[in-house]
C-alpha cells in the first residue's frame, strides 16, 4: 500500500514540475522577445526614416530646387546676415567720428605736401630763370655760331626726351590691353572623371587661391574617394554627376540603362555626403556621337528630375591622346577665356593628369592677378549646352 501511495504522489508531481518548467521557459522567451523586439523595430524605423528623408529631398529638389536641410540652412544664413548687418551698422556709427578725423588729417597732410611741392617748384623755376638768363648773356657774347650749336643741342635733347617717353607709353598701353582681355569676365573651372590621386592636391590649390570650382565625379566606393566627395562639399565647391560607370556602351544603350546609371551615382553621392546633386555632365558631352538613342530622350529625362546639364566652351586639351606640357595646357585655357565673357572650362581629374595640376597653378596665378571672377556651377547658372531640344530650354 505504501508503495502504491508513493507512486501515486510521484505521478501527480510530474505534471506539476512540467508545468513549472514550461512557465519558466515562457517567461524567459517573453523577456528575450521584449528586449530584442524594440531593437529590431528601431532598426527598421531607422531605415524607413532614411528612405523617407531621401524621398522628401527628391520632392523638395523637384519643387523648390533645394533639399529640406538646404532650405533651412538658407533661412538660418539670412537671419545671421541680418544680425551681422545690424551689428555692423552700430559699429559703423561708432567709427564715424574717428573716420572723419582721419580724413581731415589726410586732407591737411595733402595740403601741407602741396604747399611744399609748390614752394620747391617756385624755387626750381627761379633757378631755371637764372640759368636761362646766364645762357642768354653767353649767347650774346659768343655770337651767332655758338647760338646755332646751342639750338642744335636743344633739338637733340628734345628728340632724346621723346624717344625715352615712347617706350613707356607703349608698355602702359600693352598692359591696359592685356587687362582688358580679362575685364569683367566670369570663369567656371570644372574637373571631370574624379576623384583621383590628384583630387586632394587640386583642392589645396583652389583653397590657397580662395576660389571655388565644380567637380563632375563618377562612381567610386573606396574610402579615399568617399572622403574626397565630402571634402569637395566641405571646401564650398559644387559636386556634380558625371555618370556612375562612365561606360558609353552601358549608359547610352537605352533610357532604362541611363536611368539605372543616373540613379546609382545620385544615390551614392547622397548616401555618402547627404547632398542631393542637381547638376550633370554627359560623358563625352551632349553632342557625343556614341548615343544609340537621340540625346533629347536623355535631356527630357534630366528635366523631369529637375537636373541641369552643363557642357563647356573652353578646353585645356587634357582629354586628347596628346600629352601636352603644362605651358601648352595653360595657353589653351587662357586663350579660350580671352574669347568669351563667360567661360566654362573643361579640365580632368584622373591619375594620368599630373600636367593638368601643374597647369592649374599657372591658370590660377594669371586669373586671380587679373581679378577674374572664379565661381562654382549650380542649377541657377545659365548653362552652356552644345545640344538643346525644345523641352531642354530652361525657364
Secondary structure, DSSP 4 states (H G I P E B T S, - for coil): -HHHHHHHHHHHHHHHHHHHHHHHHHHHHHHHHHHHHHHHHHHHHHHHHHHHHHHHHHHHHHHHSS-HHHHHHHHHHHHHHHHHHHHHHHHHHHHHHHHHHHHHHHHHHHHHHHHHHHHHHHHHHHHHHHHHHHHHHHHHHH-HHHHHHHHHHHHHHHHHHHHHHHHHHHHHHHHHHHHHTTTT-EEEEEEEEE--TTHHHHHHHHHHTT---EEEE----SHHHHHHHHHHHHTT-EEEE--SS--HHHHTS-HHHHHHHHHHHHHHHHHHHS----EE--TT-TT-S--SS-HHHHHHHHHHTT-EE---SEE-STTSSS---HHHHHHHHHHHHHH-SEEEEEEE-STT-HHHHHHHHHHHHHHHHTT-EE----TTSPPP-SS--GGGS--
